[in-house]
Amino acid sequence: MKLLFGWRGRVRLWPKFGPDQLPFLFNGGPGVIKGISTDALEALIAKATQTPYASARGRPEWLDYHRNELGNHYVVLMTRQDHNLCRCVVITELRDRPTGFYSLDMRQRDFAALTDISPTQLVDLAHRYLATAEHVPVDEREWNHLPDQPHP
């Protein structure tokens, strides 16, 4: 079955990925994570609003609202699109609050020009993300049917 999606009258086939390929793989490599300053991020968001075929345009109002709480920003490459664009996810850290994330389309050369993050930054990002992940509660029906004895 072919899944279709569209935006502004454009209809495309939903991208398919093999069992060994995740959507964030780009040219067969792992999802690349880059760092970006607030000023550079705002410039890329402004550029996305002027770029034809860019449908993911960041969250400029959200950034402005949280201006005094902004921490580090990271850009994760998700997939390549038509018209020399790539779909990215921007992860914005907020001081003393959970991290926010949103999508942003940008030119591939703009993504390539961003700074690679260090291994330390990557570990910090992973720890922060894991620390703010929401706990999924146990369904009470399941809880009431748990065995009294542990499994062998």
C-alpha positions in Angstrom: 0.0 0.0 0.0 1.4 3.4 -0.9 0.9 6.2 1.6 0.4 9.7 0.2 0.9 13.0 1.9 0.7 16.5 0.6 1.1 20.1 1.4 -0.1 23.1 -0.7 -1.4 20.9 -3.4 1.7 18.7 -3.7 1.2 15.0 -3.2 4.2 12.7 -2.7 4.8 9.1 -1.8 5.5 8.7 1.8 9.2 7.7 2.2 9.8 4.0 2.8 12.8 2.8 4.8 14.2 -0.7 4.9 14.6 -2.7 8.1 18.2 -1.6 8.5 17.6 2.0 7.6 16.1 4.6 9.9 14.6 7.9 8.7 17.5 9.9 10.2 20.1 8.1 8.1 21.6 10.4 5.5 23.8 9.0 2.7 24.0 5.8 4.7 25.6 7.4 7.8 24.2 8.1 11.2 22.0 11.1 12.0 24.4 14.0 12.2 24.0 16.4 15.1 25.3 20.0 14.9 25.3 22.9 17.3 24.0 26.3 16.5 23.7 29.7 18.2 20.4 31.4 18.9 21.3 34.2 16.3 22.2 31.7 13.6 19.1 29.6 14.4 16.9 32.7 14.1 18.6 33.5 10.7 17.9 30.0 9.4 14.3 30.2 10.5 13.9 33.6 8.7 15.5 32.0 5.7 13.1 29.1 5.8 10.2 31.4 5.6 11.6 32.9 2.4 12.6 29.5 0.9 10.2 28.0 -1.7 9.2 24.4 -0.8 10.4 24.7 2.8 7.3 23.7 4.9 9.0 23.2 8.3 9.8 26.7 9.4 10.8 26.3 13.0 9.1 28.1 15.9 10.1 31.8 15.9 7.3 32.8 18.3 8.2 30.0 20.8 11.9 31.1 20.7 10.9 34.7 21.3 8.7 33.8 24.2 11.4 31.7 25.9 14.2 34.2 25.0 15.5 34.5 28.7 15.4 30.7 29.2 17.3 29.6 26.1 20.2 27.2 26.5 22.0 25.3 23.8 20.5 24.5 20.4 21.2 21.3 18.4 20.2 20.5 14.9 19.6 16.8 13.9 19.5 15.9 10.3 16.5 13.7 9.6 16.2 13.3 5.8 17.0 14.8 2.5 14.2 16.4 0.5 13.6 17.7 -2.9 15.0 21.1 -4.0 18.3 20.7 -2.2 16.5 20.9 1.2 16.9 18.7 4.2 14.4 18.2 7.1 16.0 18.7 10.5 14.8 18.6 14.0 16.0 21.4 16.2 16.4 20.6 19.9 16.4 23.7 22.2 17.4 23.4 25.8 15.6 25.6 28.3 17.2 26.3 31.6 15.5 24.4 34.4 12.8 23.1 32.1 12.2 20.3 29.7 13.8 20.5 26.3 11.7 21.6 23.3 12.0 20.2 19.8 10.6 21.2 16.4 11.2 20.7 12.7 13.0 23.1 10.3 13.8 22.7 6.6 17.1 24.2 5.5 19.5 24.0 2.5 21.9 21.2 2.7 24.9 23.5 2.4 23.5 25.5 5.4 23.3 22.4 7.5 26.9 21.3 6.4 28.2 24.7 7.5 27.0 24.2 11.1 29.5 23.2 13.8 29.8 19.5 14.8 29.1 18.9 18.5 31.7 17.3 20.7 31.4 13.9 22.3 30.9 15.6 25.7 28.1 17.7 24.3 26.5 14.6 22.8 26.5 12.8 26.2 25.2 16.0 27.9 22.4 16.1 25.4 21.5 12.5 25.8 21.5 12.8 29.6 19.3 15.9 29.5 16.9 14.2 27.1 16.7 11.1 29.1 16.2 13.1 32.3 13.2 14.9 30.9 11.5 12.0 29.2 8.0 11.4 30.6 7.4 8.3 32.6 4.7 6.0 31.2 2.5 4.8 34.0 1.6 1.2 34.5 -2.0 0.4 33.6 -3.9 -0.4 36.8 -5.5 -3.5 35.2 -2.0 -4.8 34.4 -0.7 -3.9 37.9 -3.5 -5.8 39.6 -2.7 -9.0 37.6 1.1 -9.1 38.2 2.2 -12.4 39.7 3.2 -12.5 43.4 6.3 -14.5 42.6 9.1 -13.4 40.3 9.6 -15.2 37.0 12.4 -17.9 37.1 
